Amino acid sequence: AENPTRCRRLVLRMAERLPSAKEASQARVEILNKYGEKLVGVLHDAGSKKLVILCHGFRSSKDESIFLNLTSALTSQGISVFRFDFAGNGESDGIFRYGNYRREAEDLRSVILYFSEQKYEICAILGHSKGGNVVLLYASVYHDVHTVINLSGRFALDRGIEGRLGRDFMQRIEKDGFIDVKDRTGKVEYRVTEESLKDRLDTDMHAACHSIDKECRVLTIHGSKDEIVPSEDAMEFAKLIPNHKLYIMEGANHSYAAHQGGLASVVLDFLKSNQVFLGMSENRTVFSRL
């Protein structure tokens, strides 16, 4: 039988002879949105003008582990990445607003225009949870990005409200005009106004799906064990979006906590199948096993 130690040394020598991928440089970038608010993000420049933009979810930020892991996977393949905070979130200017889906799509528009002016090719936009809704809404209005990835977005926006605001949320809104959402200590985390609640309820994902171009390739990934947005919502996207691929990740929860590697693999496979890597260096082989 072959000596295992000799085999490992042979593989290591082969790996050493392969040109290694240049580590992506990082730079803080500030972009003004259409309201004059500063959007703060991090550009991971992998030496390529091909760029994937990552969009976070509800009360989240660019620094969530799901985005850090995806950034690492993408840059290892020579794809540059920009992850940023929507207005009112993370380091960005502005006041946090409940709802706000279309306004966040406009934030994304400002980001895309900025990097287009810098001669980057926006090869994909990817959003998680609420960010999944944002990238789909963007694609329904603007038709300049042809690869969209929706991670665990919610289709039925009239659902999931009771879990945060209580069953009597409509009566409370009608009575007081707002609801303050508090943490376990009683501290107010954010305020839901009648206007912001109406913004969410009036955001029509059914109509948005019908407005996405047939040329736009859309991937929806959803965990079978998602505890926040049911996987049935992913099925609705699959029914309505013209050029759509659906991947249900068995056992994954809303944050893909135990499935980060699998999530990155599905995303990379989809980008490869859509020729995002076309024309790039082939010297980015990674040995996953010894």
Steps between C-alpha positions, in 0.01 A plus 500: 500500500610858437665670797247761638778736614661493155160573338441800722847637422441452128171691512659779704784532247244517218307770685819700556567502125157645425483882475313614809207738482593854593343595830227758459574850626242671718392863489226694678274670246240772566228564243224762515147377432238712324400655835854617579555228761839333521498126431803328650643180359812290455645426157695175473699546181620163372682653206197468275247756378230234532302594811232333712301729732365355827184635669417429864163431660272652764690678780817332385822634349779440253699324774274196546692171484300386198648792300852458633498135396353571158754778449784260576362241258448750219833678532682164510365453147617844387164675527501839673229564761331804650297462820328806645249627755166637385409847630403487867693177556854421613744782431287677239323831551126531544224381731395137512157454343276196511386398152712719272540231232493723194711767665766237566476396135582864420801479735613200296449707185737766636761233573471345154528838326809585706685180410388517138664843483814339643492258203404193701280236338214422738476130432251418779301645787432276799270568794417308815154504662362854451801560277366222278185703450709809428704339220182362340330840522807656343487253212132573450566872444853516358619255240875551505605206721431161347581265788305523827527275807224500760589332830194432714295799386136526609234484229189576707586825677168508684626201700759492777386830649316355800817330622665840550206731571236274655163384371330832576753707303238661274285613791802642681620684190151644442476608863847648559642547150810298586635195683827504691677164479696436819769254603483277807619781725225734379730715289347622174680340205304670224167666427246376246287785369173469311679626187782245527259213563297606196824508298558132577141395438491690170819339368370251245749221433253326266501799265876545540569142391300551181707812420838325503644455150517151351870562433562551872615174661366464854603245762298455819664307782293416808559282803254216559519576875464879471338611825420856387387480136332173394654323203158513331578864420790383282254286301297811419805675356569191291147507356509864391852601399558418132866387508525343843690223677398378845725327753357381832788435738408202713530568873609864468347767723443867416862600560651182348690465829622144440495521120738784411721280284207348314348843442824634352526196270148548363560871441832438324353222285220729388740780412720256307201363311416857398854557372587760763851348511540510121829651394651493847824330599482123533773505768261506793480128566453420868582160651212411731632156601836345578 
